[in-house]
Amino acid sequence: MHLRNGTHGYGVVTKLLHWLTVALFALQFWVGYTMETDRDLARVDCDPAGERRSGGDTTDAEEERLDRIEEACEAREEAREQAAKAADDEPSRLHVGLGVALLLLGTARVGWRRLGSLPPWSERLGPRGRKAGGAVEKVLLGLMFLVPASGLLLLVSDDLVALHVAAHLSFFAALAVHLVVVLGHRLLPRMLPLVSAREASR
């Protein structure tokens, strides 16, 4: 098991960073697409029915009883709204945390790349496959920063929604090309943690 990339293939650190990226993006998209924000709660009328039927002609004791009922109802509604807001905020906080984690992971990947080099190209890839693979890898690495960064900027301004959506679409398009290259040329074993370069080339 080699830590660094080399003629043997991808090293353990590169493989770990790659699959950690896959896991974080999968979790991030799942949280982002399933979380609810600003859900509409059904409104509850807290005016006691007896108050409307009486037409305002009630005793002081009855007025106090109806007021207590109304106040208790309003307190329950406020608690329900706060609980719904807390439920909405929980995945939102996780979404933000995952975005920050992706930015840090992207920085780690760039740093690790600068410390070493890539292994030789697979013999299964021709010139066009190498060109496409190299280009799409650079695009995906750039989008690893743009997707979470544009999402975090939405905390400041909603005007950047279009940028965030465009980053998502670009990411999925680049990912599709990446998968076509990797799966079409049977390159996946090169990035599997427990597979050696010799086994991957079979």
C-alpha positions in Angstrom: 0.0 0.0 0.0 1.6 3.3 -1.2 0.6 6.6 0.4 1.6 8.7 -2.6 0.8 8.3 -6.3 3.4 6.8 -8.5 4.1 4.3 -11.3 2.1 1.8 -9.2 -1.0 3.9 -9.6 -3.0 6.1 -7.2 -1.9 6.2 -3.6 -4.0 5.6 -0.5 -4.3 9.3 0.3 -5.6 10.2 -3.2 -8.1 7.4 -3.1 -9.3 8.4 0.4 -9.7 12.0 -0.7 -11.6 10.9 -3.8 -14.1 8.7 -2.1 -14.6 11.2 0.8 -15.5 13.8 -1.9 -18.0 11.3 -3.4 -19.6 10.7 0.0 -19.8 14.3 1.0 -21.3 15.4 -2.3 -23.9 12.6 -2.2 -24.8 13.6 1.4 -24.8 17.3 0.5 -27.2 16.9 -2.4 -29.5 14.6 -0.5 -29.8 17.1 2.4 -30.1 20.0 0.0 -32.9 18.4 -2.1 -34.9 17.0 0.8 -34.8 19.8 3.4 -37.9 21.9 3.9 -37.6 25.6 4.4 -40.4 28.0 5.4 -43.0 25.3 5.5 -46.6 26.5 5.5 -48.4 25.5 8.7 -52.2 25.3 8.7 -53.5 28.2 10.6 -55.6 27.6 13.7 -58.3 30.0 14.8 -57.8 30.6 18.5 -61.0 32.5 19.1 -63.2 30.4 21.4 -66.5 29.4 19.8 -68.5 30.5 22.9 -67.1 34.0 22.5 -68.6 34.3 19.0 -72.0 32.8 20.0 -72.4 35.1 23.0 -72.1 38.2 20.8 -70.0 39.8 23.6 -72.8 39.6 26.1 -71.0 37.4 28.7 -70.3 37.6 32.4 -66.8 38.6 33.6 -66.1 35.1 34.8 -67.1 33.7 31.4 -64.9 36.3 29.6 -61.9 35.3 31.8 -62.5 31.6 31.0 -62.7 32.3 27.3 -59.6 34.5 27.4 -57.7 31.7 29.2 -58.7 29.3 26.5 -57.6 31.7 23.7 -54.3 32.4 25.4 -53.6 28.7 25.9 -54.4 28.1 22.2 -52.1 30.9 21.1 -49.3 29.6 23.3 -49.6 26.1 21.7 -49.6 27.6 18.2 -46.5 29.7 19.0 -44.7 26.5 20.3 -45.8 24.6 17.2 -44.4 27.4 14.9 -41.1 27.4 16.9 -40.8 23.6 16.7 -41.4 23.8 12.9 -38.8 26.5 12.5 -36.3 24.4 14.5 -37.0 21.4 12.4 -36.4 23.5 9.2 -33.1 25.0 10.7 -31.6 21.6 11.5 -31.0 20.3 8.0 -30.1 23.9 6.9 -27.3 24.0 9.5 -26.1 20.5 8.3 -26.2 21.7 4.7 -24.0 24.7 5.5 -21.6 22.5 7.5 -21.3 20.1 4.6 -20.6 23.0 2.3 -17.8 24.2 4.5 -16.4 20.7 4.7 -16.4 20.4 0.9 -14.4 23.6 0.6 -11.9 22.4 3.1 -11.7 19.0 1.4 -11.2 20.7 -2.0 -8.3 22.7 -0.5 -6.8 19.5 0.8 -7.1 17.8 -2.6 -5.4 20.8 -4.3 -2.7 20.8 -1.7 -2.1 17.1 -1.9 -1.9 17.3 -5.8 0.8 20.0 -5.5 2.9 17.8 -3.2 2.9 15.0 -5.6 2.1 13.9 -9.2 -0.4 11.8 -10.9 0.2 8.2 -11.9 0.8 7.3 -15.6 -2.3 7.3 -17.8 -4.1 3.9 -18.2 -3.1 2.1 -21.4 -6.9 1.7 -22.0 -7.2 5.4 -22.7 -6.4 6.8 -26.1 -5.5 10.5 -26.8 -9.1 11.6 -26.9 -9.9 9.8 -23.6 -6.9 11.3 -21.9 -7.9 14.8 -23.1 -11.5 14.4 -22.0 -10.5 12.8 -18.6 -8.0 15.5 -17.8 -10.3 18.3 -18.8 -13.3 17.0 -16.9 -11.2 16.4 -13.8 -10.2 20.0 -13.7 -13.8 21.1 -14.2 -15.0 18.9 -11.4 -12.3 20.2 -9.1 -13.3 23.8 -9.8 -17.0 23.0 -9.3 -16.0 21.4 -5.9 -15.4 25.0 -4.9 -18.1 26.7 -6.9 -21.0 24.6 -5.8 -20.6 25.0 -2.0 -19.3 28.6 -2.3 -22.3 29.7 -4.3 -24.6 28.0 -1.8 -22.9 29.7 1.2 -23.2 33.1 -0.6 -27.0 32.5 -0.6 -26.8 33.2 3.2 -25.9 36.8 2.3 -28.0 37.3 -0.9 -30.8 35.4 -2.6 -29.7 37.1 -5.9 -27.2 34.3 -6.5 -29.7 31.5 -6.8 -29.2 31.3 -10.5 -25.4 30.9 -10.0 -26.0 28.1 -7.5 -28.4 26.3 -9.9 -26.0 26.7 -12.8 -23.2 25.3 -10.7 -25.3 22.3 -9.9 -26.2 21.7 -13.5 -22.6 22.0 -14.6 -21.5 19.6 -11.9 -24.0 16.9 -13.0 -23.0 17.4 -16.6 -19.3 17.1 -15.8 -20.0 14.1 -13.6 -21.8 12.4 -16.4 -18.8 12.8 -18.7 -16.5 11.6 -15.9 -18.5 8.5 -15.5 -18.6 7.8 -19.2 -14.8 8.0 -19.4 -14.2 5.9 -16.2 -16.9 3.2 -16.8 -16.5 3.2 -20.6 -12.8 2.4 -20.3 -13.1 0.2 -17.1 -11.0 2.5 -15.1 -12.9 2.3 -11.8 -10.6 -0.4 -10.2 -7.7 2.1 -10.4 -9.4 4.2 -7.7 -10.7 1.4 -5.5 -8.8 1.3 -2.1 -7.8 -2.3 -2.0 -7.0 -2.9 -5.7 -3.4 -2.7 -6.9 -2.4 -1.2 -10.2 -1.5 -4.6 -11.6 -5.0 -5.9 -10.7 -6.7 -2.8 -12.1 -5.0 -3.2 -15.5 -6.4 -6.7 -16.0 
